[in-house]
């Protein structure tokens, strides 16, 4: 596994854009600093490899959503909106 640590506030698409020479056409994981996956990523990576979706977003209900970004879901659990957390 290889990784890049990026900083700055240019939005989530920016690290993907500047990482293209590094990752090429390979599948990749964008793991944000405030992601909380206490059971690791192995199962999600295996599912991604098996299903080959264009993208996969992992969501979790939390008691204090104002501390995190909030996804808006449509019927069938498709994300159609995202609200950034403050700060």
Buried (B, 14 or more C-beta within 10 A) or exposed (E): EEEEEEEEEEEEEEBEEEBEEEEEEEEBEEEEEEEEEEEEEEEBEEEBEEEEEEEEEEEEEEEEEEEBEEBEEEEEEEEEEEEEEEE
